[in-house]
Amino acid sequence: MCTAARQNFKEEKRVFTPSTDDPFQLFNQWYEDASQSEVNDPNAMSLATVDENSMPSVRIVLLKSHDQNGFVFYTNFQSRKGTELSKNPQAAIAFHWKTIRRQVRIEGSTEVVAKNEADEYFQSRPRISQIGAWASQQSEPLDSREQLLNTVQSFEEKYENVSIPRPPHWGGLRLRPTRIEFWHDGEFRLHDRFIFEKTTNAETWKITRLNP
Ligand SMILES: Cc1cc2nc3c(=O)[nH]c(=O)nc-3n(C[C@H](O)[C@H](O)[C@H](O)COP(=O)(O)O)c2cc1C
């Protein structure tokens, strides 16, 4: 880097160092920043799972809650991701917030959220989404859209004027993190990266700066 560029880099406002040694607190700050600037779905995250042959697959899901216990999303347990996680609960998620030029990568193990928590979330969903959870055999082949709409209609008739229960094959999964990496865009591609790794006593986090 030439002298002028080095000077510019030193003065660059985008330089980042974590303000806390608690990754959940840092995640909250970044999520709040993203929520204020992303046009839609600041809670969209890539979720990676692996199958029995170690073949990875990735798709977007929505983060529905997060706290010190982990990161929760909802899905059909019989979907591809659901069956893969039931056999191997290890997973990774990644957020990319374009407007603030930041990325968070999280790795850990998933577990099914408590029934009452999933019920409560399911009941908060719009009725048509509740019907959809019953009607969609997520990730299974479907002959036609008409077939899906017919199934939707039959569940609408079945649950007409009554509260819709949560399907047993649909619920929440909580990823309990062991590693969380915060990536902050920097000038000249000299990005700042900090990885928080859970220590063996599981109470504190080891923080390491990584090369960009
Ligand atoms: C913005 C966005 C949000 C999504 N949110 C969810 C979600 O919260 N849960 C879910 O099961 N699928 C969600 N999907 C659909 C998944 O990406 C995926 O197509 C589906 O879950 C089937 O994945 P699988 O076959 O790997 O199990 C979302 C897709 C997009 C583009």
The ligand as a MOL file (V3000), in Angstrom:
LIG
                    3D

  0  0  0     0  0            999 V3000
M  V30 BEGIN CTAB
M  V30 COUNTS 31 33 0 0 0
M  V30 BEGIN ATOM
M  V30 1 C -36.4170 -14.8820 2.1650 0
M  V30 2 C -36.7220 -16.3500 2.3880 0
M  V30 3 C -37.1470 -16.7550 3.6360 0
M  V30 4 C -37.4220 -18.1040 3.8800 0
M  V30 5 N -37.7630 -18.4880 5.1460 0
M  V30 6 C -37.9600 -19.7990 5.4070 0
M  V30 7 C -38.1830 -20.2280 6.7410 0
M  V30 8 O -38.1800 -19.4560 7.7160 0
M  V30 9 N -38.4070 -21.5500 6.9360 0
M  V30 10 C -38.3920 -22.4710 5.9210 0
M  V30 11 O -38.5960 -23.6600 6.1640 0
M  V30 12 N -38.1420 -22.0840 4.6470 0
M  V30 13 C -37.9190 -20.7830 4.3660 0
M  V30 14 N -37.6370 -20.3800 3.0910 0
M  V30 15 C -37.6000 -21.3950 2.0180 0
M  V30 16 C -36.2450 -22.1360 2.0730 0
M  V30 17 O -35.2240 -21.3280 1.5330 0
M  V30 18 C -36.2640 -23.4870 1.3440 0
M  V30 19 O -36.6790 -23.3100 -0.0020 0
M  V30 20 C -37.2170 -24.4860 1.9910 0
M  V30 21 O -37.1800 -24.3800 3.4020 0
M  V30 22 C -36.8640 -25.9140 1.5930 0
M  V30 23 O -35.5270 -26.1670 1.9520 0
M  V30 24 P -34.9600 -27.6630 2.0940 0
M  V30 25 O -35.4750 -28.4540 0.9280 0
M  V30 26 O -33.4710 -27.5170 2.0740 0
M  V30 27 O -35.4540 -28.2030 3.4100 0
M  V30 28 C -37.3200 -19.0540 2.8310 0
M  V30 29 C -36.8920 -18.6280 1.5650 0
M  V30 30 C -36.5820 -17.2960 1.3630 0
M  V30 31 C -36.0690 -16.8740 0.0010 0
M  V30 END ATOM
M  V30 BEGIN BOND
M  V30 1 1 1 2
M  V30 2 1 2 3
M  V30 3 2 2 30
M  V30 4 2 3 4
M  V30 5 1 4 5
M  V30 6 1 4 28
M  V30 7 2 5 6
M  V30 8 1 6 7
M  V30 9 1 6 13
M  V30 10 2 7 8
M  V30 11 1 7 9
M  V30 12 1 9 10
M  V30 13 2 10 11
M  V30 14 1 10 12
M  V30 15 2 12 13
M  V30 16 1 13 14
M  V30 17 1 14 15
M  V30 18 1 14 28
M  V30 19 1 15 16
M  V30 20 1 16 17
M  V30 21 1 16 18
M  V30 22 1 18 19
M  V30 23 1 18 20
M  V30 24 1 20 21
M  V30 25 1 20 22
M  V30 26 1 22 23
M  V30 27 1 23 24
M  V30 28 2 24 25
M  V30 29 1 24 26
M  V30 30 1 24 27
M  V30 31 2 28 29
M  V30 32 1 29 30
M  V30 33 1 30 31
M  V30 END BOND
M  V30 END CTAB
M  END
